[in-house]
Amino acid sequence: MSMEAIPDKALRRFEKVEGIPLPVIAELFSRMQLAGDLQQAFWQQVAAKPWEQTTGSVRAVTTMGDGVTLVEVIDRDGSTTIFYHPRDMSDQQLDESKRAQSHGLSVRVMYQDEAEKRPVKGLEVFSSA
C-alpha cells in the first residue's frame, strides 16, 4: 500500500500535527511488507473520530413504537444529547441509564459523534453530590 491507502479523513486530521508524516508511515509499511488488511485497519483507526463526552442527568428514557428507545441526557450547561438503543448503546448501558434516571444520579457518557449515530464507548453513573 502507498499514499493511496491513507484515507482522506486521516490526511485532513493529521496534516498539521508534528511528528512522523503520514506518507513516511505509509512508506515504512510498504517496505515492511505489512499485510494490506493490517495497514487498512491501522488507517481506519487513525481516521477514527476522537471520543466526546457529556456529563449531566438522564432527563427521559422513551420507548418508541418500533422498539427503539431514546435516552435524553441534559448536560450541566443545558444542552441535550440523545442516544438510541439499540443503535448507539448496549442493553447494559440502557439499563444503567434507566437506573440513573430513576435514582436521580448523574451520568457521564463517552461516545463518538458519527454521521447518523453516536456509539457509546462508556457510560458512568455516579452520585449527584
For each residue, the residues with C-beta under 8 A, 3 or more apart:
1: 4 5 26 29 30 36 39 40
2: 5 26 27 30
3: 6 23 26
4: 1
5: 1 2 26 29 36 39 40 43
6: 3 10 11 22 23 26 43
7: 10 11 43 44 46 47
8: 11 12
9: 12 13 47
10: 6 7 13 14 22 43 46 47
11: 6 7 8 14 15 22
12: 8 9 15
13: 9 10 17 46 47
14: 10 11 17 22 46
15: 11 12
16:
17: 13 14
18:
19:
20: 24 25
21: 24 25
22: 6 10 11 14 25 26 46
23: 3 6 26 27
24: 20 21 27 28
25: 20 21 22 28 29
26: 1 2 3 5 6 22 23 29 30 39
27: 2 23 24 30 31
28: 24 25 31 32
29: 1 5 25 26 32 34 39 42
30: 1 2 26 27 33 34
31: 27 28
32: 28 29
33: 30
34: 29 30 38 39
35: 38 39
36: 1 5 39 40
37: 40 41
38: 34 35 41 42
39: 1 5 26 29 34 35 36 42 43
40: 1 5 36 37 43 44
41: 37 38 44 45
42: 29 38 39 45 46
43: 5 6 7 10 39 40 46 47
44: 7 40 41 47 48
45: 41 42 48
46: 7 10 13 14 22 42 43
47: 7 9 10 13 43 44
48: 44 45 112
49: 112 113 114
50: 112
51: 110 111 112 121
52: 110 111 112 113
53: 108 109 110 111
54: 73 75 79 81 108 109 111
55: 75 76 106 107 108 109
56: 73 74 75 76 106 107
57: 73 74 100 101 104 105 106 107 128
58: 61 71 72 73 97 98 100 101 107
59: 72 73 74 80 101
60: 70 71 72 101
61: 58 69 70 71 72 94 97 98 101
62: 69 70 72
63: 67 68 69 70
64: 67 68 69 70
65:
66:
67: 63 64
68: 63 64 84 85 86 87
69: 61 62 63 64 84 85 94
70: 60 61 62 63 64 82 83 84
71: 58 60 61 82 83 84 85 89 94 97
72: 58 59 60 61 62 80 81 82
73: 54 56 57 58 59 80 81 82 83 97 107 109
74: 56 57 59 78 79 80
75: 54 55 56 78 79 80 81
76: 55 56
77:
78: 74 75
79: 54 74 75
80: 59 72 73 74 75
81: 54 72 73 75 109 118
82: 70 71 72 73
83: 70 71 73 88 89 97 109 111 118 120
84: 68 69 70 71 87 88 89 117 118
85: 68 69 71 88 89 90 91 93 94
86: 68 89 90 91
87: 68 84 117
88: 83 84 85 111 117 118 119 120
89: 71 83 84 85 86 93 94 97 120 123
90: 85 86 93 94 120
91: 85 86 94 95
92: 95 96
93: 85 89 90 96 97 120 123
94: 61 69 71 85 89 90 91 97 98
95: 91 92 98 99
96: 92 93 99 100 107 123 125
97: 58 61 71 73 83 89 93 94 100 101 107 123
98: 58 61 94 95 101 102
99: 95 96 102 103 105 125
100: 57 58 96 97 103 104 105 106 107 125
101: 57 58 59 60 61 97 98 104
102: 98 99
103: 99 100
104: 57 100 101 128
105: 57 99 100 125 126 127 128
106: 55 56 57 100 125 126 127 128
107: 55 56 57 58 73 96 97 100 123 124 125 126
108: 53 54 55 122 123 124 126
109: 53 54 55 73 81 83 120 122 123
110: 51 52 53 120 121 122 123
111: 51 52 53 54 83 88 118 119 120 121
112: 48 49 50 51 52 118 119 121
113: 49 52 118
114: 49 117 118 119
115:
116:
117: 84 87 88 114
118: 81 83 84 88 111 112 113 114
119: 88 111 112 114
120: 83 88 89 90 93 109 110 111 123
121: 51 110 111 112
122: 108 109 110
123: 89 93 96 97 107 108 109 110 120
124: 107 108
125: 96 99 100 105 106 107
126: 105 106 107 108
127: 105 106
128: 57 104 105 106
129:
